[in-house]
């Protein structure tokens, strides 16, 4: 948490302290072992339409491009907050990563790596959020609370799709 300060003279001629709080990145990573093959799990995490099933707070407003390829985009509305996802890496069955922006400004990134694990998949998902010092702790705790729930939903969807 870095703080940069400068002083200037206000209208009254008195010194004023101006403080600019610098954002830093909150990073949370969780793993989930899922009893489904990597291509099944990858399709669930990569398909924007699945987000509404994985997290009931989400609504897909739009999607452009082939969701299986880098360069595709989609907009999620999460409780009234519009987040634009741009897929930066898409390797079916192996990796999916997207940058996330809010109101035209980079808000972070998230993505996962998948590895075959016996007859299933080990899914390792990382969320990076740009946060100022005033909300950093809240952002971290929220991610730590919500990410395991989301991974559990991925597992439920994967198990439902396996014959």
C-alpha positions as CSV (number, residue, x, y, z in Angstrom):
1,X,0.0,0.0,0.0
2,X,1.8,3.1,-1.2
3,X,0.8,6.7,-0.6
4,X,2.2,9.7,-2.4
5,X,1.6,13.1,-0.9
6,X,2.2,16.6,-2.1
7,X,1.5,19.9,-0.6
8,X,0.0,23.0,-2.2
9,X,-1.5,26.3,-1.1
10,X,-5.3,26.4,-1.0
11,X,-7.5,29.5,-1.6
12,X,-7.0,30.6,1.9
13,X,-3.2,30.4,1.5
14,X,-2.8,27.6,4.0
15,X,-1.0,24.5,3.1
16,X,-3.1,21.6,2.1
17,X,-1.9,18.0,2.0
18,X,-3.0,16.1,-1.0
19,X,-2.8,12.4,-0.9
20,X,-3.0,10.1,-3.9
21,X,-3.6,6.5,-3.0
22,X,-2.0,4.1,-5.3
23,X,-3.8,0.9,-6.3
24,X,-2.2,-2.5,-6.0
25,X,-3.3,-6.0,-7.0
26,X,-5.2,-8.4,-4.8
27,X,-4.5,-12.0,-6.0
28,X,-6.5,-15.0,-4.8
29,X,-5.9,-18.5,-6.2
30,X,-8.0,-21.6,-5.3
31,X,-7.8,-25.2,-6.6
32,X,-10.6,-27.7,-7.1
33,X,-10.4,-31.3,-8.1
34,X,-13.3,-32.2,-10.4
35,X,-14.4,-35.7,-11.5
36,X,-14.7,-34.7,-15.2
37,X,-12.2,-34.6,-18.1
38,X,-10.3,-31.3,-18.7
39,X,-12.2,-30.5,-22.0
40,X,-15.6,-30.8,-20.1
41,X,-14.4,-28.4,-17.3
42,X,-12.8,-26.0,-19.8
43,X,-16.0,-25.7,-21.8
44,X,-17.8,-24.8,-18.6
45,X,-15.4,-22.1,-17.4
46,X,-14.8,-20.7,-20.9
47,X,-18.4,-20.4,-22.2
48,X,-19.9,-17.0,-21.1
49,X,-23.4,-18.4,-21.1
50,X,-22.4,-20.7,-18.2
51,X,-21.6,-17.7,-16.0
52,X,-25.3,-17.3,-15.1
53,X,-25.5,-20.9,-14.0
54,X,-22.3,-20.7,-12.0
55,X,-23.1,-17.5,-10.2
56,X,-26.7,-16.4,-9.9
57,X,-25.6,-12.8,-9.4
58,X,-24.3,-12.7,-13.0
59,X,-26.2,-11.8,-16.2
60,X,-24.5,-12.0,-19.6
61,X,-25.4,-8.8,-21.5
62,X,-23.5,-9.5,-24.7
63,X,-20.9,-11.7,-26.2
64,X,-18.9,-11.3,-29.4
65,X,-16.5,-13.6,-31.1
66,X,-15.9,-17.3,-30.7
67,X,-15.8,-18.0,-26.9
68,X,-13.3,-20.8,-27.5
69,X,-10.7,-18.3,-28.9
70,X,-8.5,-15.5,-27.6
71,X,-9.9,-12.1,-28.6
72,X,-13.5,-12.9,-27.9
73,X,-15.4,-10.6,-25.5
74,X,-18.4,-10.6,-23.2
75,X,-20.0,-8.3,-20.8
76,X,-21.3,-9.6,-17.5
77,X,-23.6,-7.6,-15.3
78,X,-22.8,-8.5,-11.7
79,X,-25.4,-6.9,-9.3
80,X,-25.6,-3.8,-11.5
81,X,-21.8,-3.6,-12.2
82,X,-20.9,-4.1,-15.9
83,X,-17.6,-5.9,-16.4
84,X,-16.1,-6.4,-19.8
85,X,-14.1,-9.6,-20.2
86,X,-11.6,-9.9,-23.1
87,X,-10.2,-13.4,-23.5
88,X,-6.4,-13.2,-23.7
89,X,-5.5,-16.9,-23.6
90,X,-7.7,-19.8,-24.7
91,X,-6.2,-23.2,-24.9
92,X,-9.0,-25.8,-24.8
93,X,-8.7,-28.2,-22.0
94,X,-5.5,-26.5,-20.6
95,X,-5.9,-22.7,-19.9
96,X,-8.4,-19.8,-20.1
97,X,-7.5,-16.2,-19.1
98,X,-9.3,-12.9,-19.5
99,X,-8.6,-9.3,-18.7
100,X,-11.5,-7.5,-17.0
101,X,-12.4,-3.9,-17.2
102,X,-15.0,-1.7,-15.6
103,X,-16.1,1.6,-17.1
104,X,-13.2,1.4,-19.6
105,X,-10.5,1.0,-17.0
106,X,-8.6,-2.2,-16.3
107,X,-10.0,-3.8,-13.1
108,X,-8.0,-7.0,-13.2
109,X,-7.8,-10.4,-14.7
110,X,-8.8,-13.9,-14.0
111,X,-8.2,-17.3,-15.4
112,X,-7.6,-20.9,-14.8
113,X,-5.2,-23.7,-15.6
114,X,-6.5,-27.2,-16.0
115,X,-4.5,-30.4,-15.5
116,X,-5.5,-34.0,-15.9
117,X,-5.7,-35.7,-12.5
118,X,-6.4,-39.4,-12.7
119,X,-9.9,-39.6,-14.2
120,X,-10.6,-36.0,-13.4
121,X,-9.3,-32.5,-13.6
122,X,-7.4,-30.2,-11.2
123,X,-8.7,-26.7,-11.8
124,X,-6.5,-23.9,-10.5
125,X,-8.3,-20.5,-10.8
126,X,-6.7,-17.1,-10.0
127,X,-8.5,-13.8,-9.6
128,X,-6.4,-10.6,-9.7
129,X,-8.2,-7.3,-8.8
130,X,-6.8,-3.8,-8.9
131,X,-7.8,-2.3,-5.6
132,X,-6.9,0.8,-3.6
133,X,-5.8,0.5,0.0
134,X,-9.3,1.4,1.4
135,X,-11.0,-1.6,-0.3
136,X,-8.1,-4.0,-0.6
137,X,-8.9,-6.0,2.4
138,X,-12.6,-6.2,1.5
139,X,-11.7,-7.3,-2.1
140,X,-9.4,-10.0,-0.8
141,X,-12.0,-11.4,1.7
142,X,-14.7,-11.3,-0.9
143,X,-12.6,-13.2,-3.4
144,X,-11.6,-15.7,-0.7
145,X,-15.2,-16.3,0.2
146,X,-16.7,-16.3,-3.3
147,X,-14.1,-18.2,-5.4
148,X,-14.6,-21.5,-3.6
149,X,-18.3,-21.2,-4.1
150,X,-17.8,-20.6,-7.9
151,X,-15.4,-23.5,-8.1
152,X,-18.0,-25.7,-6.4
153,X,-20.6,-24.6,-9.0
154,X,-18.1,-25.5,-11.8
155,X,-17.8,-29.0,-10.2
156,X,-21.6,-29.4,-10.0
157,X,-22.1,-28.4,-13.7
158,X,-19.3,-30.7,-14.7
159,X,-20.7,-33.7,-12.8
160,X,-24.1,-33.0,-14.3
161,X,-22.7,-33.1,-17.8
162,X,-20.8,-36.4,-17.3
163,X,-22.9,-39.4,-18.4
